[in-house]
Amino acid sequence: MAKTNDAADRLTPVLRPVRAGNGFEEALEQILQLLRLGLVPGGERLPAERELAERMGISRVTLREVLKVLADQGLVESRRGRYGGTFVLHRPDAHGEDELRRRVADVDVEDTLRFREVLEVGAAGLCAAHGLTDQGAKRLRTALSSTHDAPLADYRRADTLLHLTLAELSGSPTLAARYAAVRATLNDLLDCIPLLVRNLEHSQQQHSALVEAVLDGDADAAREVMREHCEGTAALLRGFLP
């Protein structure tokens, strides 16, 4: 049961009821975000159709149209049988300057980094200032622990989930939704550069200080730690930009 709850928590920041007029488009956007954020890694199965449809407030017919588009794009595949379902396909290795150059051409990097900082610093401050429920505090601690325990290959996903969890716990669904979108864009760029152990060690120190500040209710410290953390990521990414 705990495993199911963990999986549900992992998807909560992204999956939300869509507006009636744009059900197909918004559902497609949300599932694409799940894939781009790495919350359902290659080789893993998406939640059952019933769960996805219920969480987004759409019909299963609409959901199947969305999944067909994703399958046509080579992002997922449907498998039959007892252990069947819709599985996420592995993405090609994105590392490399050529791939980074291609992706940067479609993104306003500075705008993305600034918007990310505004959202993250705001979320950290809100969580600390308003406090978390016992369940929220437990979720935040669990997400932090996952980043410490994650092998290198899974680190980006664990890191993403920690930040998404903080955004969701801010109490603003709009902030959480905007952050999921900007983080998906950011991950597309970060996936093109190597994971550096020294940088990850520093990030982990900042993560721990951030969670401690939030749980202590120190909004100023939470905002400052998050600001420094965002600035570090921005500096690293700029260093690799072609």
C-alpha positions as CSV (number, residue, x, y, z in Angstrom):
1,M,0.0,0.0,0.0
2,A,2.8,2.4,0.8
3,K,4.3,1.9,-2.6
4,T,1.0,2.9,-4.2
5,N,0.8,6.0,-2.1
6,D,4.3,7.0,-3.0
7,A,3.5,6.6,-6.7
8,A,0.4,8.7,-6.2
9,D,2.3,11.4,-4.4
10,R,4.9,11.4,-7.2
11,L,2.3,12.3,-9.8
12,T,0.1,14.7,-7.7
13,P,2.0,17.9,-8.6
14,V,1.3,17.3,-12.3
15,L,-1.9,15.5,-12.7
16,R,-4.9,17.7,-11.9
17,P,-8.5,18.2,-13.3
18,V,-8.5,19.8,-16.7
19,R,-10.9,22.5,-17.9
20,A,-13.9,21.2,-19.9
21,G,-13.2,23.2,-23.0
22,N,-9.6,21.9,-23.5
23,G,-9.7,18.4,-22.1
24,F,-7.7,16.7,-24.8
25,E,-5.1,19.4,-25.0
26,E,-4.6,19.9,-21.3
27,A,-4.5,16.1,-20.7
28,L,-1.8,15.7,-23.4
29,E,0.2,18.6,-21.8
30,Q,0.1,17.0,-18.4
31,I,1.2,13.5,-19.5
32,L,3.9,15.0,-21.6
33,Q,5.1,16.8,-18.5
34,L,5.2,13.5,-16.6
35,L,7.5,12.1,-19.2
36,R,9.7,15.2,-19.5
37,L,10.0,15.5,-15.8
38,G,11.0,11.8,-15.6
39,L,8.4,11.1,-12.9
40,V,7.6,7.9,-14.8
41,P,10.9,6.7,-16.2
42,G,11.5,4.8,-19.3
43,G,10.5,1.1,-19.0
44,E,7.9,1.9,-16.3
45,R,4.1,1.7,-16.7
46,L,1.8,4.7,-16.6
47,P,-1.0,4.5,-14.0
48,A,-4.0,2.6,-15.1
49,E,-6.4,4.3,-17.6
50,R,-9.1,4.6,-14.9
51,E,-6.8,6.4,-12.5
52,L,-5.4,8.8,-15.1
53,A,-8.9,9.6,-16.4
54,E,-10.3,10.2,-12.9
55,R,-7.4,12.4,-11.8
56,M,-7.7,14.6,-14.8
57,G,-11.5,14.6,-15.0
58,I,-11.7,13.3,-18.6
59,S,-13.4,10.3,-20.2
60,R,-11.4,7.2,-21.0
61,V,-12.2,7.8,-24.7
62,T,-10.4,11.2,-24.5
63,L,-7.5,9.6,-22.6
64,R,-7.0,6.9,-25.2
65,E,-6.8,9.6,-27.9
66,V,-4.1,11.2,-25.8
67,L,-2.2,7.9,-25.4
68,K,-2.5,7.2,-29.1
69,V,-0.8,10.6,-29.9
70,L,2.0,9.7,-27.5
71,A,2.4,6.3,-29.0
72,D,2.5,7.8,-32.5
73,Q,5.4,10.0,-31.3
74,G,7.3,7.0,-30.0
75,L,7.0,8.1,-26.4
76,V,4.9,5.2,-25.0
77,E,3.7,1.8,-26.1
78,S,0.7,-0.3,-25.3
79,R,1.2,-3.9,-24.2
80,R,-1.5,-6.5,-23.8
81,G,-1.8,-9.3,-21.3
82,R,-1.9,-9.8,-17.6
83,Y,1.1,-7.4,-17.1
84,G,0.1,-5.1,-19.9
85,G,-0.7,-1.4,-19.9
86,T,0.9,1.7,-21.3
87,F,4.7,1.8,-20.9
88,V,7.0,4.7,-21.2
89,L,9.7,4.2,-23.8
90,H,13.3,5.0,-23.0
91,R,14.5,8.3,-24.4
92,P,17.7,8.4,-26.4
93,D,20.8,9.6,-24.5
94,A,20.4,13.4,-24.6
95,H,24.0,14.3,-23.5
96,G,26.0,16.3,-25.9
97,E,26.6,19.9,-27.1
98,D,24.8,19.4,-30.4
99,E,21.6,18.3,-28.6
100,L,21.9,21.1,-26.1
101,R,22.3,23.6,-28.9
102,R,19.2,22.3,-30.6
103,R,17.1,22.5,-27.5
104,V,18.4,25.9,-26.5
105,A,17.3,27.3,-29.9
106,D,13.7,26.7,-28.8
107,V,13.9,28.2,-25.3
108,D,14.5,31.6,-23.8
109,V,16.9,30.2,-21.2
110,E,17.3,33.4,-19.1
111,D,13.5,33.8,-18.9
112,T,13.1,30.2,-17.9
113,L,15.8,30.5,-15.2
114,R,14.3,33.7,-13.7
115,F,10.8,32.4,-13.7
116,R,12.0,29.2,-12.1
117,E,13.7,31.2,-9.3
118,V,10.6,33.3,-8.7
119,L,8.4,30.3,-8.3
120,E,10.9,28.2,-6.2
121,V,11.7,31.0,-3.8
122,G,8.1,31.9,-3.4
123,A,7.1,28.2,-2.8
124,A,9.8,27.8,-0.2
125,G,8.8,31.0,1.6
126,L,5.1,30.0,1.6
127,C,5.7,26.5,3.0
128,A,7.8,27.9,5.8
129,A,5.6,30.9,6.6
130,H,2.3,28.9,6.6
131,G,3.7,25.7,8.0
132,L,3.0,22.1,6.8
133,T,0.7,19.5,8.1
134,D,2.2,16.4,9.6
135,Q,1.5,14.6,6.3
136,G,3.1,17.4,4.3
137,A,6.2,17.4,6.5
138,K,6.5,13.6,6.1
139,R,6.2,13.9,2.3
140,L,8.9,16.5,2.2
141,R,11.3,14.5,4.4
142,T,10.6,11.4,2.3
143,A,11.4,13.3,-0.9
144,L,14.6,14.6,0.6
145,S,15.6,11.2,1.7
146,S,15.0,9.9,-1.8
147,T,17.6,12.4,-3.2
148,H,20.2,11.1,-0.7
149,D,19.6,7.5,-1.5
150,A,19.2,7.8,-5.3
151,P,21.9,6.3,-7.5
152,L,23.4,8.7,-10.0
153,A,21.2,7.5,-12.9
154,D,18.0,8.3,-10.9
155,Y,19.2,11.5,-9.2
156,R,17.6,13.9,-11.6
157,R,14.2,12.3,-11.1
158,A,14.5,12.3,-7.3
159,D,15.7,16.0,-7.4
160,T,12.7,16.9,-9.6
161,L,10.3,15.2,-7.2
162,L,11.7,17.1,-4.2
163,H,11.2,20.4,-5.9
164,L,7.7,19.5,-7.2
165,T,6.7,18.4,-3.8
166,L,7.7,21.7,-2.3
167,A,5.8,23.6,-5.0
168,E,2.7,21.5,-4.3
169,L,2.9,22.0,-0.6
170,S,3.0,25.8,-1.0
171,G,-0.8,25.6,-1.1
172,S,-1.1,27.2,-4.5
173,P,-2.3,24.9,-7.3
174,T,-1.5,27.6,-9.8
175,L,2.1,27.9,-8.6
176,A,2.5,24.1,-8.6
177,A,1.2,23.9,-12.2
178,R,3.4,26.7,-13.4
179,Y,6.4,25.2,-11.7
180,A,5.8,21.7,-13.3
181,A,5.8,23.4,-16.7
182,V,9.0,25.4,-16.2
183,R,10.8,22.4,-14.6
184,A,9.9,20.3,-17.6
185,T,11.6,22.9,-19.8
186,L,14.6,23.1,-17.5
187,N,15.0,19.3,-17.3
188,D,15.1,19.2,-21.1
189,L,18.3,21.4,-20.9
190,L,19.8,19.7,-17.8
191,D,19.5,16.3,-19.4
192,C,22.0,17.4,-22.0
193,I,24.8,18.1,-19.5
194,P,26.6,15.7,-17.3
195,L,25.8,15.1,-13.6
196,L,28.8,16.3,-11.6
197,V,29.4,14.6,-8.3
198,R,30.8,17.8,-6.7
199,N,27.8,19.8,-7.8
200,L,25.4,17.1,-6.5
201,E,27.1,17.1,-3.1
202,H,26.6,20.8,-2.9
203,S,23.0,20.6,-4.0
204,Q,22.4,18.0,-1.3
205,Q,23.7,20.3,1.4
206,Q,21.4,23.0,0.1
207,H,18.4,20.6,0.0
208,S,19.0,19.6,3.6
209,A,19.3,23.2,4.7
210,L,16.2,24.1,2.7
211,V,14.0,21.4,4.3
212,E,15.3,22.2,7.7
213,A,14.4,25.9,7.3
214,V,10.9,25.0,6.0
215,L,10.2,22.6,8.8
216,D,11.5,25.2,11.3
217,G,9.1,27.8,9.9
218,D,12.0,30.1,9.0
219,A,10.7,31.7,5.8
220,D,13.6,34.1,5.3
221,A,16.2,31.3,5.5
222,A,14.1,29.1,3.3
223,R,13.9,31.8,0.6
224,E,17.6,32.5,0.8
225,V,18.7,28.9,0.6
226,M,16.4,28.3,-2.4
227,R,17.6,31.5,-4.1
228,E,21.2,30.3,-3.8
229,H,20.3,26.9,-5.0
230,C,18.6,28.3,-8.1
231,E,21.5,30.5,-8.8
232,G,23.9,27.5,-8.6
233,T,21.9,25.6,-11.1
234,A,21.7,28.6,-13.4
235,A,25.4,29.1,-13.2
236,L,26.1,25.5,-14.0
237,L,23.8,25.4,-17.0
238,R,25.1,28.7,-18.4
239,G,28.6,27.2,-18.2
240,F,27.7,24.4,-20.5
241,L,25.6,26.5,-23.0
242,P,27.2,26.6,-26.4
